[in-house]
Amino acid sequence: MDKTIIKKLHVIEKENNIRILFACESGSRSWGYSSQNSDYDIRLLYTHPMEWYLSIENQKDVMEWSVNQLDITGWDLKKALQLCLKSNPSLYEWLFSGVVYLEEASTVQTLRELVNTYYTLSTLFYHYFKMSKRNYLHFQQTNHKSIKSRLSILRPLLTCLFLMEKQQLPPVSIHSLVKETDPDINEIILSLIHKKKNSDHNLDESMDQKLTNFINQSFVQLEKYKPLSKQKKASFQAELDFLFLRTLKNEKEARSFINRNNDYNRLD
């Protein structure tokens, strides 16, 4: 499948006259609990030629494609950097995804370092806390209580617990998050993941009760937590501006882009 995805990315570059800087998985394949039938949720960061940014017209800065199992969404680099300044959670998940298809290291690695340095952890905490609460409310109101719906509560919940306890950027994969939990809960969540991957929808009632208790106790604990809001430094925007201009003007990366085209051609 990787070759199919990379070929599709090459077609997207050619047809849209863009340069893909980064392509990764987002969603269940990145989070660590995909099944055989899961779609490929591919996320891109890309640039246009320099002239595109000089137009006085507002330009479309998001692109989307859907092909069979491939669900592809891309952000123009300028949009991504604007969202980075606001500590956008989706961008963080993309950059730290465990499944990466393409990466121009000089830009993407610098961006990761800036996220590590400047991202406001309180923004991430409140995002995932609201997500987990919202998913739990929906779970309580529905009759069909699937393994997937339980995991959609647990992943953001575990992310919040990690942020509260570690005061650092959390891992994206649920396997890394679950290591921080009590061994009994760890075992139950790993069992859920195994069932999800194998399309097994049965869950022992006692395990389900333990999980419910853990979720409710965690919410009580997290409700009391008041994360500090880190003051954003003026240098953050300056560094993002510099990264943006460097990426657009970097001849070495442009040459890398040409060489990658040649590599793609060898796949044909």
C-alpha positions as CSV (number, residue, x, y, z in Angstrom):
1,M,0.0,0.0,0.0
2,D,2.9,2.4,0.7
3,K,3.9,2.4,-3.0
4,T,0.3,3.1,-4.0
5,I,0.1,6.0,-1.6
6,I,3.4,7.5,-2.7
7,K,2.4,7.2,-6.4
8,K,-0.9,9.0,-5.6
9,L,1.1,11.7,-3.8
10,H,3.2,12.1,-6.9
11,V,0.1,12.5,-9.1
12,I,-1.3,15.1,-6.6
13,E,2.0,17.1,-6.8
14,K,1.9,17.1,-10.6
15,E,-1.7,17.9,-11.1
16,N,-1.8,20.7,-8.6
17,N,1.7,22.1,-9.1
18,I,2.6,21.8,-5.4
19,R,5.5,20.4,-3.5
20,I,4.6,18.0,-0.7
21,L,6.8,18.6,2.3
22,F,5.3,16.0,4.6
23,A,2.8,13.2,4.4
24,C,1.6,11.1,7.3
25,E,-1.2,9.0,8.7
26,S,-3.7,10.5,11.0
27,G,-6.5,8.7,12.8
28,S,-6.6,5.0,13.9
29,R,-3.5,4.0,12.0
30,S,-1.5,6.7,13.7
31,W,-3.2,6.2,17.1
32,G,-2.4,2.5,17.1
33,Y,-5.8,0.7,16.8
34,S,-6.6,0.4,13.2
35,S,-8.3,-2.8,11.8
36,Q,-7.9,-4.4,8.4
37,N,-10.8,-2.4,7.1
38,S,-9.7,1.0,8.4
39,D,-9.3,3.8,5.8
40,Y,-6.0,5.5,5.2
41,D,-6.4,9.0,6.7
42,I,-3.4,10.7,5.0
43,R,-2.5,14.3,5.9
44,L,-0.2,16.6,3.9
45,L,1.8,19.8,4.3
46,Y,2.7,21.4,1.0
47,T,3.9,24.6,-0.7
48,H,3.1,26.3,-4.0
49,P,5.6,28.1,-6.2
50,M,6.6,31.5,-4.7
51,E,4.4,33.4,-7.1
52,W,1.3,31.8,-5.7
53,Y,1.8,33.6,-2.4
54,L,2.2,37.0,-4.1
55,S,-1.4,37.3,-5.4
56,I,-3.7,39.9,-3.8
57,E,-6.6,37.4,-4.1
58,N,-7.4,35.0,-1.2
59,Q,-6.1,31.6,-2.2
60,K,-7.5,28.2,-1.3
61,D,-5.1,26.8,1.4
62,V,-6.8,23.3,1.9
63,M,-7.0,20.5,-0.6
64,E,-8.9,17.2,-0.3
65,W,-9.0,14.0,-2.2
66,S,-10.9,10.7,-1.7
67,V,-9.8,7.6,-3.7
68,N,-11.0,4.2,-2.6
69,Q,-9.6,3.7,0.9
70,L,-7.5,6.8,0.7
71,D,-8.9,9.9,2.5
72,I,-6.3,12.7,1.8
73,T,-6.4,16.2,3.2
74,G,-3.6,18.7,2.8
75,W,-2.8,22.2,4.3
76,D,-0.7,24.8,2.6
77,L,2.4,25.4,4.7
78,K,1.4,29.0,5.4
79,K,-1.9,27.9,6.9
80,A,-0.2,25.2,8.9
81,L,2.3,27.7,10.4
82,Q,-0.6,30.1,11.3
83,L,-2.3,27.2,13.1
84,C,1.0,26.2,14.7
85,L,1.1,29.7,16.3
86,K,-2.2,28.8,18.0
87,S,-0.9,25.4,19.3
88,N,-3.3,23.5,16.9
89,P,-3.8,19.9,18.2
90,S,-4.3,18.4,14.7
91,L,-0.9,19.7,13.4
92,Y,0.8,18.4,16.5
93,E,-0.7,14.9,15.9
94,W,0.4,15.0,12.2
95,L,4.0,16.0,13.0
96,F,4.4,13.3,15.6
97,S,2.5,10.6,13.8
98,G,4.3,7.2,13.9
99,V,3.4,6.6,10.2
100,V,5.2,8.9,7.8
101,Y,5.2,8.5,4.0
102,L,7.2,11.6,2.9
103,E,9.2,14.2,4.8
104,E,11.6,17.0,3.8
105,A,13.6,16.8,7.0
106,S,15.0,20.3,7.2
107,T,11.6,22.0,7.3
108,V,9.6,19.3,9.2
109,Q,12.2,18.7,11.9
110,T,12.6,22.4,12.5
111,L,8.8,22.6,12.8
112,R,8.8,19.8,15.3
113,E,11.4,21.5,17.4
114,L,9.4,24.8,17.4
115,V,6.3,22.8,18.5
116,N,8.3,21.3,21.3
117,T,9.6,24.7,22.4
118,Y,6.5,26.9,22.0
119,Y,3.3,24.9,22.1
120,T,1.0,25.8,24.9
121,L,0.1,22.6,26.8
122,S,-3.0,24.1,28.3
123,T,-4.5,24.5,24.8
124,L,-3.9,20.8,24.1
125,F,-5.2,19.8,27.5
126,Y,-8.6,21.6,27.1
127,H,-8.9,20.3,23.5
128,Y,-8.6,16.7,24.5
129,F,-10.5,17.1,27.7
130,K,-13.5,18.5,25.8
131,M,-13.2,15.7,23.2
132,S,-13.2,13.0,25.8
133,K,-16.2,14.4,27.7
134,R,-18.1,14.9,24.4
135,N,-17.4,11.4,23.3
136,Y,-18.3,10.0,26.7
137,L,-21.7,11.8,26.7
138,H,-22.4,10.5,23.2
139,F,-21.4,7.0,24.4
140,Q,-23.8,7.2,27.3
141,Q,-26.7,8.3,25.1
142,T,-26.3,5.6,22.4
143,N,-27.5,2.0,22.5
144,H,-24.6,0.7,20.4
145,K,-21.6,0.8,22.7
146,S,-18.7,-0.2,20.4
147,I,-15.1,-0.9,21.2
148,K,-14.2,2.0,18.9
149,S,-16.4,4.4,20.8
150,R,-14.7,3.4,24.1
151,L,-11.3,4.0,22.6
152,S,-12.5,7.4,21.3
153,I,-13.1,8.3,25.0
154,L,-9.9,6.7,26.3
155,R,-7.3,8.1,23.9
156,P,-8.0,11.8,24.7
157,L,-8.6,11.0,28.3
158,L,-5.2,9.3,28.6
159,T,-3.6,12.3,26.7
160,C,-5.0,14.6,29.4
161,L,-3.7,12.5,32.2
162,F,-0.3,12.5,30.5
163,L,-0.3,16.3,30.2
164,M,-1.3,16.7,33.8
165,E,1.3,14.3,35.2
166,K,4.3,14.9,32.8
167,Q,3.9,18.5,31.8
168,Q,5.2,17.8,28.3
169,L,3.9,17.0,24.8
170,P,2.1,13.7,24.9
171,P,2.7,10.8,22.5
172,V,0.2,10.3,19.7
173,S,0.0,6.5,20.0
174,I,-2.4,5.0,22.6
175,H,0.2,2.3,23.2
176,S,2.6,4.8,24.6
177,L,-0.1,6.6,26.6
178,V,-1.4,3.4,28.2
179,K,2.0,2.5,29.7
180,E,1.4,5.3,32.2
181,T,-1.8,3.7,33.6
182,D,-2.4,1.2,36.4
183,P,-1.5,-2.4,35.3
184,D,-5.1,-3.6,35.6
185,I,-6.4,-0.7,33.4
186,N,-3.4,-1.1,31.1
187,E,-4.4,-4.8,30.5
188,I,-8.0,-3.9,29.8
189,I,-7.2,-1.1,27.3
190,L,-4.7,-3.3,25.5
191,S,-7.4,-6.0,25.3
192,L,-9.8,-3.4,23.8
193,I,-7.1,-2.5,21.2
194,H,-6.6,-6.2,20.3
195,K,-10.4,-6.6,19.9
196,K,-10.7,-3.5,17.8
197,K,-7.9,-4.7,15.5
198,N,-9.5,-8.1,15.1
199,S,-13.1,-6.9,14.8
200,D,-14.1,-8.6,18.0
201,H,-17.0,-6.6,19.6
202,N,-17.4,-8.6,22.8
203,L,-16.4,-7.2,26.1
204,D,-16.5,-8.9,29.5
205,E,-19.0,-7.1,31.8
206,S,-16.5,-6.9,34.8
207,M,-13.8,-5.4,32.5
208,D,-16.4,-2.9,31.2
209,Q,-17.3,-1.8,34.8
210,K,-13.6,-1.4,35.7
211,L,-13.2,0.8,32.7
212,T,-16.2,2.9,33.5
213,N,-14.9,3.4,37.0
214,F,-11.5,4.5,35.7
215,I,-13.1,6.9,33.2
216,N,-15.3,8.5,35.9
217,Q,-12.5,8.8,38.4
218,S,-10.2,10.3,35.8
219,F,-12.8,13.0,34.9
220,V,-13.1,13.9,38.6
221,Q,-9.3,14.3,38.8
222,L,-9.0,16.2,35.6
223,E,-11.9,18.6,36.5
224,K,-9.8,19.8,39.4
225,Y,-6.7,20.4,37.3
226,K,-5.9,23.9,36.2
227,P,-3.1,23.9,33.7
228,L,-0.9,27.0,33.5
229,S,-1.1,29.0,30.2
230,K,2.4,29.5,29.0
231,Q,3.0,33.1,27.7
232,K,3.7,32.9,24.0
233,K,7.1,34.5,23.1
234,A,7.2,37.0,20.3
235,S,10.1,35.0,18.8
236,F,7.7,32.2,18.0
237,Q,6.1,34.0,15.1
238,A,9.5,35.3,14.0
239,E,10.9,31.8,13.8
240,L,7.8,30.5,11.9
241,D,8.2,33.4,9.4
242,F,11.8,32.5,8.9
243,L,11.0,28.9,8.4
244,F,8.3,29.7,5.9
245,L,10.6,31.9,3.8
246,R,13.5,29.5,4.1
247,T,11.4,26.7,2.9
248,L,10.1,28.6,-0.1
249,K,13.6,29.8,-1.1
250,N,15.6,26.8,-0.3
251,E,17.3,25.6,-3.5
252,K,18.6,22.5,-1.9
253,E,15.1,21.3,-1.0
254,A,14.0,22.2,-4.5
255,R,16.7,20.0,-5.9
256,S,15.5,17.2,-3.5
257,F,12.0,17.7,-4.9
258,I,13.4,17.1,-8.5
259,N,15.3,14.0,-7.4
260,R,12.2,12.6,-5.7
261,N,10.3,13.0,-9.0
262,N,12.9,10.8,-10.6
263,D,12.5,8.3,-7.8
264,Y,8.7,8.2,-8.4
265,N,9.3,7.6,-12.1
266,R,11.2,4.5,-11.3
267,L,8.1,3.2,-9.5
268,D,6.0,3.4,-12.7
